[in-house]
Amino acid sequence: MAAHAAVPARHHGSLSWALPVTLGVAYGIYVVAIDRGAKGFTSGQFVLGVVSGLVLAALAFALGRIQQALPRELRSAAYAALCGVAIGFLYSLTGESVLKSAGMGVIFAAVMFAASFYVFYTREP
């Protein structure tokens, strides 16, 4: 009987959590800045910024953990969806219509899909 080969533990570096945390903090601050406008700072804006930043950081972290298991096309689509939803939400905070916000999200998602697919296609065997 063949013994199972020892599967080496996959160690994730500090960048695997530092990048999503930094992205989440920057996104949360930007959400608060956009939502604030000419109004004074309120606790509701703070909560919106914290929740938005946490959600984006958690999704980015989760995507970073599973990205190697996805084929190029699906991985590019996942990054595109994350980017498109994030930008669409930011744009909606400016007071624009839902249709215009969705349109901006789709535009940014398409650009992200093309860029990430290019990077994944040219850097993987």
N, C-alpha and C positions, 0 to 999 in steps of 0.2 A: 504494500500500500504506500502510496506516495504521501509524504507529509506536506501539509500546507506551507507554502512559502510565507515567511514573515512579511507582512505588509508594513512598509515603513510609514511611520506617522507623518502626516503632512503638516508641517509647521507653517503657519501664516505669520508673516512679518508684521511689524507695527504699522506698516502702510495699509494693511488690510482693514484696520479699524480707524486709523488716523485720517485717512482720506475721506471716508463717509462722515466722520464726526466734523471735520473741518467744513465739508460741503454743507452739512446740516446746520452748523452754526452760522455760516455766511448766508444761507438761504433764509433762516429764521430772522436774522437781522434785516435782510432785504425785505422780507414780508412786512415786518414792523414799519420799516421806513416808507414803504409804498402805502400801507394802510393808514399810516399816521396823517399824511397829507398836511393840511393846515391846522388840523385839530391838535389838541394837547395829547400827551401820552396817557393812555388808559391801561387798566389791568387787562381788559379784553384784548387789546392789541398785543400785549405781552404774551398772553395765553395763546393767541393765534400764531405768533411767531415761534413760540416754544414747540407747540404741537406740530406745526408745519415742518420745522427743522428736524424734530424727532422722527416724523414719518419719512421724510426724504432720506435721512441718515440710515434708518432701519432698512428701507427698501434698497438703497445703494449697497449697504453691507451684505444683505441677503443675495443680491445679484452678484456681488463680487465673490461670494462663497460658492455659488452654483454655476458660474459662468463657464468653467472648463468642461462641464458636463453637457453643455449645449452646443449644437452645431453653429457654424459662423452666422448663418442667416437668422436663426432664432435668437442668438446672442445679440446681434445687431438690432433686431426688432425689439428686444427687451430694453436695451439702452435707449433706443429711439422712443419707446413708449414712456419710459421714465422721464426723459428729457422733455417730451412733448407735453405731458401732463403737468410737470413742474412749471414750464414756461407759460402754458395756458392759464394755470392758476394765478401766477404772478400778474399776467396781463389782465385777468378778470378783476384783480384788486384795484386797478386804475379806474374802474367804473365803466369800462367798455362793455358792449353787449356780449352775450354768451356766444353768439355766432362768430363774432370777430375774435374772441378769445380762443375759441376752438380752432379757428382758421390759423391763428398764430401758432398754436400748439402743433397743428398738423405740419405747418411749414418747418418749424424747428425739428420736429420728429423726422421729417423726410431728410433734412440736412444731416441730422445725427445718424440716421440709418446709413446714408451714403458714406459718411466719413468713417464710421465704425466698421462697416463692412470692408471698406478699402484697407483699413489698418489690419483687420483680422485676416483678410485674404492675402495680403502681401507679407505678413510676418509669421504665418503658420505654414507648415509643410503640407 
